[in-house]
């Protein structure tokens, strides 16, 4: 007999709470997933107010709005106000209005992608739908949350060995290691997309993942066929959200590409992630935040933009340490600097998070040297740990020569400098053009790290 409780003189058996709760939980597990239904009660700007779902959904959960024509418009919960759920759509809001039916699964859940190895060589949208006309995408066994947390800082592997990027200017003056994150900072029209295509073709990685965030629709096919080419696409997954898409799609393109990269990283592979551009990702975040009523702060950017930015960037890098070896996501993020201002808020924030920065300079591009990397202003924080002492001395000497040449170029051009006055200037005048020739590289040309240093060594050798 179990314990006894006396109530009003009567003996009662103690209620076994744990057993009953376990029984109820087992019955709940057998219930099939259902569907909840709400209604649109208002539309203001980019936000849609939905009644009837506030107690059952959370920020980030997915909804489906049934438009006037019967088509489903995917949406996402972005906030709550006055007991009403605020959502934003992933597609055009045409045909939506008060009374529009809104569905969500029960229990509701945030977005996820079922990534599979068969995605390599494919072009997809941020929701995991094919854009290349080659049929349906294979589904992976375990869907991955699109907005995932970065790996635990203390449980991550360390940076891997030196990585061959195939571009001499980067191999020499911004040497990269597996799992490193670099920013490519440039204004418009300086050759960011061409440099990304060179990296996708020539970098020594297992898989490349490209995120085209807010790209011009006209240029997507040109980039895929002309810049990336069949060779680059064959080992890549390309996630595209063009500039005409809603801000949620542009934001999701960055998160979806990161999710795809994490899938291959967790297999122990070396993944190259190229994102163009972080600036348009931040602009999409700004549109979302302002539409939900968040006040602007730094140059019109709400505070949530700078809270969301490190969550995305920190997902790249070395994966969790494992017995069989960790995979790495080596990431290069382009930053479109407005008016060539490299200290604007997004550029400043990204530079402080990443492991190095590469500056593309308009003056160098105007001189006809591509890629237009300004090696004097570019920096990789991993260089001391991956190059030999002789290689570091070689690049320091080359930097010093280019710096002297940059300082004295106007005087030399005007004829105000007389040869023989300063040996350092004489050396710069003689060797700087040879270094510039090493840095000049055609789009189809790839050069390994060792070959890059061999060419620089030859350029600096006495005549």
C-alpha positions as CSV (number, residue, x, y, z in Angstrom):
1,X,0.0,0.0,0.0
2,X,1.2,3.5,-0.8
3,X,1.3,6.5,1.6
4,X,-2.0,7.5,3.2
5,X,-3.6,10.9,3.6
6,X,-6.4,11.5,6.1
7,X,-9.0,14.1,5.0
8,X,-12.1,14.6,7.2
9,X,-11.5,11.3,8.8
10,X,-11.3,9.4,5.5
11,X,-8.2,7.7,4.3
12,X,-7.2,8.7,0.7
13,X,-4.4,7.2,-1.4
14,X,-1.7,9.8,-2.5
15,X,-2.1,10.9,-6.1
16,X,0.9,9.7,-8.2
17,X,1.5,12.9,-10.1
18,X,4.6,11.8,-12.0
19,X,3.0,8.7,-13.5
20,X,-0.1,10.7,-14.6
21,X,2.1,13.4,-16.3
22,X,4.1,10.7,-18.1
23,X,0.8,9.2,-19.4
24,X,-0.5,12.5,-20.6
25,X,2.8,13.3,-22.4
26,X,2.7,9.9,-24.1
27,X,-0.8,10.7,-25.4
28,X,0.3,14.2,-26.7
29,X,3.1,12.6,-28.6
30,X,0.6,10.5,-30.6
31,X,-1.4,13.6,-31.7
32,X,-0.8,14.6,-35.3
33,X,0.4,18.1,-36.2
34,X,-2.5,20.3,-36.9
35,X,-3.1,23.7,-38.5
36,X,-4.1,27.0,-36.9
37,X,-6.0,29.7,-38.7
38,X,-6.0,33.5,-38.3
39,X,-7.2,36.5,-40.2
40,X,-5.5,39.6,-41.6
41,X,-6.8,42.7,-39.8
42,X,-4.6,45.4,-41.3
43,X,-1.7,46.1,-43.7
44,X,0.7,49.0,-43.1
45,X,3.7,49.4,-45.3
46,X,5.6,46.1,-45.3
47,X,3.9,44.6,-42.3
48,X,0.7,42.6,-42.1
49,X,-1.3,42.5,-38.9
50,X,-2.8,39.0,-38.1
51,X,-5.4,38.3,-35.4
52,X,-6.1,34.9,-33.8
53,X,-2.5,33.5,-33.7
54,X,-0.7,35.6,-31.1
55,X,-0.9,33.0,-28.4
56,X,0.4,30.2,-30.6
57,X,3.3,31.7,-32.6
58,X,6.7,33.3,-31.8
59,X,9.0,35.7,-33.6
60,X,10.6,33.8,-36.6
61,X,7.7,31.4,-37.1
62,X,6.4,30.8,-40.6
63,X,2.9,31.7,-41.8
64,X,1.0,31.1,-45.1
65,X,-1.4,33.8,-46.3
66,X,-4.0,32.8,-48.9
67,X,-4.4,35.6,-51.4
68,X,-7.5,36.5,-53.4
69,X,-6.4,34.3,-56.3
70,X,-5.9,31.3,-54.0
71,X,-2.1,31.4,-54.1
72,X,-0.1,30.9,-50.9
73,X,2.1,33.8,-49.9
74,X,4.8,32.7,-47.3
75,X,5.3,35.1,-44.4
76,X,7.2,35.3,-41.2
77,X,6.3,36.7,-37.7
78,X,8.5,39.7,-37.0
79,X,6.8,41.2,-33.9
80,X,3.7,41.7,-31.8
81,X,1.8,44.9,-30.9
82,X,-1.4,45.3,-28.9
83,X,-2.1,41.6,-28.9
84,X,-1.9,41.4,-32.7
85,X,0.8,39.4,-34.6
86,X,2.9,41.4,-37.1
87,X,4.2,39.5,-40.1
88,X,6.1,40.3,-43.3
89,X,5.7,38.4,-46.6
90,X,8.4,36.6,-48.6
91,X,6.6,37.5,-51.8
92,X,4.4,40.2,-53.3
93,X,1.5,41.3,-51.1
94,X,-0.8,41.8,-54.1
95,X,-4.3,40.3,-53.4
96,X,-4.0,40.5,-49.6
97,X,-6.4,42.5,-47.5
98,X,-8.5,42.5,-44.3
99,X,-10.0,39.1,-43.8
100,X,-7.3,37.2,-45.7
101,X,-7.0,33.7,-44.2
102,X,-3.6,33.0,-42.5
103,X,-2.5,29.4,-41.8
104,X,0.3,28.1,-39.7
105,X,1.3,24.6,-38.6
106,X,0.7,23.5,-35.1
107,X,3.1,23.4,-33.4
108,X,4.5,26.3,-35.3
109,X,8.2,26.5,-36.1
110,X,10.8,28.8,-37.6
111,X,12.2,28.3,-41.1
112,X,14.4,25.3,-41.9
113,X,16.2,23.9,-45.0
114,X,16.7,20.2,-45.8
115,X,20.1,20.6,-47.4
116,X,21.6,17.7,-49.3
117,X,24.8,16.9,-51.2
118,X,22.7,17.0,-54.4
119,X,22.4,20.8,-54.0
120,X,26.0,21.2,-55.3
121,X,25.9,22.7,-58.8
122,X,22.4,24.2,-58.3
123,X,21.0,27.7,-58.0
124,X,18.3,28.1,-55.3
125,X,16.3,30.9,-53.7
126,X,16.4,31.6,-50.0
127,X,13.4,29.3,-49.3
128,X,15.2,26.3,-50.9
129,X,13.4,26.4,-54.2
130,X,15.3,25.7,-57.5
131,X,15.9,28.7,-59.8
132,X,17.9,26.9,-62.5
133,X,15.1,25.0,-64.2
134,X,16.7,21.6,-63.5
135,X,13.9,20.1,-61.5
136,X,13.3,19.6,-57.8
137,X,16.1,19.7,-55.3
138,X,16.8,16.5,-53.3
139,X,15.9,16.8,-49.6
140,X,18.3,16.0,-46.8
141,X,17.4,13.7,-44.0
142,X,17.5,16.3,-41.2
143,X,16.2,19.9,-41.8
144,X,18.4,22.6,-40.4
145,X,17.2,25.8,-38.8
146,X,17.9,28.8,-41.0
147,X,18.6,31.2,-38.2
148,X,21.0,29.0,-36.1
149,X,23.3,30.1,-33.3
150,X,27.1,30.2,-33.9
151,X,29.1,27.3,-32.4
152,X,30.2,27.7,-28.8
153,X,33.3,29.8,-28.6
154,X,35.2,27.5,-26.3
155,X,34.3,24.4,-28.3
156,X,35.3,25.5,-31.7
157,X,38.3,24.2,-33.5
158,X,41.3,26.5,-34.3
159,X,42.0,27.9,-37.7
160,X,43.3,25.3,-40.1
161,X,46.4,25.4,-42.4
162,X,47.2,28.1,-45.0
163,X,44.5,28.2,-47.7
164,X,45.3,28.7,-51.4
165,X,42.9,31.4,-52.7
166,X,44.3,31.3,-56.2
167,X,44.7,35.1,-56.3
168,X,48.3,36.4,-56.0
169,X,47.4,39.7,-54.3
170,X,45.5,37.9,-51.6
171,X,47.9,34.9,-51.2
172,X,50.8,37.3,-50.7
173,X,49.5,40.3,-48.8
174,X,46.3,38.9,-47.1
175,X,47.3,35.2,-46.7
176,X,44.3,33.3,-45.4
177,X,43.9,30.2,-43.3
178,X,41.1,27.6,-43.3
179,X,38.2,29.0,-41.2
180,X,39.3,32.6,-41.5
181,X,36.8,35.4,-42.3
182,X,37.8,38.3,-44.5
183,X,35.9,41.4,-45.6
184,X,36.2,42.8,-49.2
185,X,35.6,46.5,-48.9
186,X,34.9,48.5,-52.1
187,X,32.7,51.0,-53.8
188,X,30.5,50.2,-56.8
189,X,32.1,49.1,-60.1
190,X,35.6,48.3,-58.8
191,X,35.5,44.6,-59.6
192,X,34.1,42.8,-56.5
193,X,32.0,40.3,-58.5
194,X,34.9,39.5,-60.7
195,X,37.2,38.9,-57.7
196,X,34.5,36.7,-56.1
197,X,34.3,34.6,-59.3
198,X,38.1,34.2,-59.3
199,X,37.9,32.9,-55.7
200,X,35.1,30.5,-56.5
201,X,37.0,29.1,-59.4
202,X,40.5,28.9,-57.9
203,X,40.3,28.5,-54.1
204,X,41.5,25.1,-52.9
205,X,38.2,24.1,-51.1
206,X,35.8,21.2,-51.2
207,X,32.6,23.2,-51.7
208,X,31.9,26.8,-52.5
209,X,28.7,28.5,-51.4
210,X,27.8,31.9,-53.0
211,X,25.1,34.3,-51.6
212,X,24.0,37.0,-54.0
213,X,22.0,39.3,-51.7
214,X,20.1,42.1,-53.4
215,X,21.9,41.5,-56.7
216,X,20.6,43.2,-59.9
217,X,18.3,40.7,-61.7
218,X,20.0,41.4,-65.0
219,X,23.4,40.5,-63.7
220,X,22.6,37.1,-62.1
221,X,22.7,35.1,-65.4
222,X,25.8,37.0,-66.5
223,X,27.6,36.3,-63.3
224,X,26.7,32.6,-63.4
225,X,27.6,32.0,-67.1
226,X,30.4,34.5,-67.7
227,X,32.1,35.1,-64.3
228,X,31.5,31.9,-62.4
229,X,31.3,29.6,-65.5
230,X,30.5,25.9,-65.7
231,X,33.7,25.0,-63.9
232,X,33.0,27.2,-60.9
233,X,29.3,26.3,-60.7
234,X,30.0,22.6,-60.8
235,X,31.4,22.7,-57.2
236,X,29.1,25.5,-55.9
237,X,25.7,26.2,-54.4
238,X,24.4,29.6,-55.3
239,X,21.7,31.3,-53.3
240,X,20.1,34.2,-55.0
241,X,17.7,37.0,-53.9
242,X,17.5,39.9,-56.4
243,X,17.1,43.5,-55.5
244,X,13.3,43.5,-56.4
245,X,12.5,40.9,-53.8
246,X,11.0,41.8,-50.4
247,X,13.5,42.6,-47.6
248,X,12.8,39.2,-45.9
249,X,14.0,37.3,-48.9
250,X,17.1,39.4,-49.1
251,X,17.8,38.9,-45.4
252,X,17.0,35.2,-45.7
253,X,19.5,34.8,-48.6
254,X,22.4,35.4,-46.2
255,X,21.0,33.1,-43.5
256,X,20.2,30.3,-46.1
257,X,23.7,30.4,-47.6
258,X,25.2,30.2,-44.1
259,X,22.9,27.2,-43.4
260,X,24.0,25.4,-46.6
261,X,27.7,26.1,-45.7
262,X,27.1,24.6,-42.2
263,X,25.7,21.5,-43.7
264,X,28.9,20.7,-45.6
265,X,31.1,22.0,-42.7
266,X,29.5,19.4,-40.4
267,X,30.6,16.7,-42.8
268,X,34.2,17.7,-42.1
269,X,34.6,19.5,-45.4
270,X,36.5,22.7,-46.2
271,X,33.8,25.2,-47.3
272,X,34.3,28.6,-49.0
273,X,31.5,31.0,-48.4
274,X,31.3,34.1,-50.6
275,X,28.6,36.7,-49.7
276,X,27.8,39.7,-51.9
277,X,27.0,41.8,-50.0
278,X,26.8,42.3,-46.3
279,X,25.7,45.9,-46.9
280,X,22.5,44.8,-48.7
281,X,21.9,42.3,-45.9
282,X,22.0,45.2,-43.4
283,X,19.8,47.4,-45.6
284,X,17.2,44.6,-45.6
285,X,17.4,44.4,-41.8
286,X,16.9,48.1,-41.7
287,X,13.8,48.0,-43.8
288,X,12.4,45.2,-41.6
289,X,13.2,47.0,-38.3
290,X,11.8,50.4,-39.5
291,X,8.6,48.7,-40.7
292,X,8.0,47.2,-37.3
293,X,8.3,50.6,-35.6
294,X,11.9,50.4,-34.3
295,X,13.5,53.9,-34.2
296,X,16.6,54.7,-36.3
297,X,19.9,55.3,-34.6
298,X,23.3,55.4,-36.4
299,X,22.8,57.0,-39.8
300,X,19.3,55.6,-40.1
301,X,20.2,52.1,-39.0
302,X,18.2,50.8,-36.0
303,X,20.1,49.1,-33.2
304,X,18.8,45.6,-34.0
305,X,20.9,45.7,-37.3
306,X,24.1,45.8,-35.3
307,X,22.9,43.1,-33.0
308,X,22.0,40.8,-35.9
309,X,25.2,41.3,-37.9
310,X,27.6,39.5,-35.5
311,X,25.1,36.6,-35.2
312,X,25.4,36.0,-38.9
313,X,29.2,36.6,-39.3
314,X,30.1,34.5,-36.2
315,X,28.4,31.4,-37.7
316,X,31.3,31.3,-40.2
317,X,34.7,30.0,-39.2
318,X,36.0,26.7,-37.7
319,X,33.3,24.2,-36.8
320,X,32.9,22.5,-33.4
321,X,36.0,20.4,-32.4
322,X,35.4,16.7,-33.1
323,X,37.4,13.5,-32.8
324,X,37.4,13.0,-36.6
325,X,38.5,16.6,-37.3
326,X,36.4,19.7,-37.7
327,X,35.2,21.3,-40.9
328,X,35.8,24.9,-41.7
329,X,33.9,27.7,-43.3
330,X,36.3,30.2,-44.8
331,X,34.2,33.2,-45.6
332,X,34.7,36.4,-47.6
333,X,32.1,39.0,-47.2
334,X,31.9,42.0,-49.5
335,X,31.0,45.4,-48.1
336,X,29.7,48.1,-50.4
337,X,31.1,51.3,-49.0
338,X,28.9,54.3,-49.8
339,X,30.8,57.1,-51.5
340,X,34.0,55.1,-50.9
341,X,33.6,56.0,-47.2
342,X,35.4,53.1,-45.4
343,X,34.3,54.4,-42.0
344,X,30.5,54.3,-42.5
345,X,28.6,52.3,-39.9
346,X,28.3,48.9,-41.6
347,X,31.9,48.9,-42.8
348,X,33.2,49.9,-39.4
349,X,31.1,47.2,-37.6
350,X,32.1,44.4,-40.1
351,X,35.8,45.3,-39.9
352,X,35.7,45.0,-36.1
353,X,34.1,41.5,-36.3
354,X,36.1,39.8,-39.0
355,X,39.7,38.4,-39.1
356,X,41.0,40.8,-41.7
357,X,40.0,43.2,-44.5
358,X,40.8,43.6,-48.2
359,X,40.4,47.1,-49.7
360,X,39.7,47.5,-53.4
361,X,40.7,50.9,-54.5
362,X,39.1,52.9,-57.3
363,X,42.3,54.7,-58.2
364,X,44.0,51.3,-58.8
365,X,41.1,50.1,-61.0
366,X,41.3,53.4,-63.0
367,X,45.0,52.6,-63.7
368,X,43.8,49.3,-65.2
369,X,45.3,46.9,-62.6
370,X,42.9,44.1,-61.6
371,X,42.2,42.9,-59.1
372,X,42.4,46.4,-57.7
373,X,43.6,45.3,-54.2
374,X,45.2,48.1,-52.2
375,X,47.9,45.9,-50.5
376,X,49.0,48.8,-48.3
377,X,45.6,49.1,-46.6
378,X,44.7,45.4,-46.6
379,X,45.4,43.1,-43.6
380,X,45.0,39.5,-42.6
381,X,45.3,38.9,-38.9
382,X,46.3,35.3,-39.5
383,X,49.5,36.0,-41.4
384,X,52.0,35.6,-38.6
385,X,50.8,32.1,-37.9
386,X,50.8,30.7,-41.4
387,X,53.7,32.2,-43.3
388,X,57.4,31.4,-42.8
389,X,59.8,34.1,-41.5
390,X,61.3,34.4,-45.0
391,X,57.9,34.9,-46.6
392,X,56.9,37.5,-44.0
393,X,60.2,39.4,-44.6
394,X,59.5,39.2,-48.3
395,X,56.0,40.8,-48.1
396,X,57.3,43.4,-45.6
397,X,59.9,44.5,-48.1
398,X,57.4,44.6,-50.9
399,X,55.0,46.7,-48.8
400,X,57.8,49.1,-47.9
401,X,58.8,49.5,-51.6
402,X,55.1,50.2,-52.6
403,X,54.7,52.7,-49.7
404,X,57.8,54.7,-50.9
405,X,56.6,54.6,-54.4
406,X,53.2,55.8,-53.4
407,X,54.7,58.7,-51.4
408,X,57.1,59.8,-54.2
409,X,55.0,59.1,-57.3
410,X,53.9,62.7,-57.8
411,X,57.5,64.0,-57.5
412,X,58.8,61.4,-59.8
413,X,56.1,62.0,-62.4
414,X,56.7,65.7,-62.4
415,X,60.5,65.3,-62.7
416,X,61.1,66.9,-59.3
417,X,63.1,64.0,-58.0
418,X,66.7,63.5,-59.2
419,X,67.8,59.9,-59.4
420,X,70.6,59.0,-56.9
421,X,69.3,61.4,-54.2
422,X,67.7,58.6,-52.1
423,X,68.6,54.9,-52.5
424,X,65.2,53.8,-51.1
425,X,63.4,55.9,-53.7
426,X,65.6,54.6,-56.5
427,X,64.8,51.1,-55.4
428,X,61.1,51.8,-55.4
429,X,61.2,53.4,-58.8
430,X,63.0,50.3,-60.2
431,X,61.0,47.5,-58.3
432,X,57.5,48.8,-57.8
433,X,56.5,48.2,-61.5
434,X,57.7,44.6,-61.2
435,X,55.6,44.1,-58.0
436,X,52.6,45.6,-59.8
437,X,53.1,43.1,-62.6
438,X,52.9,40.3,-60.1
439,X,49.7,41.7,-58.6
440,X,48.0,42.0,-62.0
441,X,46.1,38.9,-62.8
442,X,43.5,37.8,-65.4
443,X,40.2,36.4,-64.3
444,X,40.9,32.9,-65.8
445,X,44.3,32.7,-64.3
446,X,44.9,30.9,-60.9
447,X,48.2,30.9,-59.0
448,X,49.0,28.8,-55.9
449,X,50.5,30.2,-52.7
450,X,54.0,28.8,-53.3
451,X,54.0,30.0,-56.9
452,X,52.8,33.5,-55.8
453,X,55.8,33.8,-53.4
454,X,58.1,32.5,-56.0
455,X,57.0,35.3,-58.5
456,X,57.3,38.0,-55.8
457,X,60.8,36.6,-54.8
458,X,61.9,36.9,-58.5
459,X,60.4,40.4,-58.8
460,X,62.5,41.6,-55.8
461,X,65.7,39.9,-56.9
462,X,68.5,42.2,-58.1
463,X,68.5,42.9,-61.8
